[in-house]
Amino acid sequence: MAMPASEIEALIKSAFPDAHISIEDLAGDNDHFAATIVSEAFRGLSRVRQHQLVYAALQGNMGGALHALALQTSAPE
């Protein structure tokens, strides 16, 4: 079962209320996405840790309803 971009955004926004989020459906199948997430919560964290926090926000949907998510994360400039 695929996951719509709006649901991905809602899950991320619930974990990072200040986030600016951009999500692109790469294949038009609600299964392969690219997301850019900018949040103050990422300041001072390694890129790996930032991505771990995003995956945690997705509440176990990675690898299931959400097959692929390319991430770009950063703190605001």
Buried (B, 14 or more C-beta within 10 A) or exposed (E): EEBEBEBBBEBBBEBBEEBEBEBEBEEEEBBBBBBBBBBEBBEEBEEEEBBEBBBEBBEEBBEEBBBEBEBEBBEEE
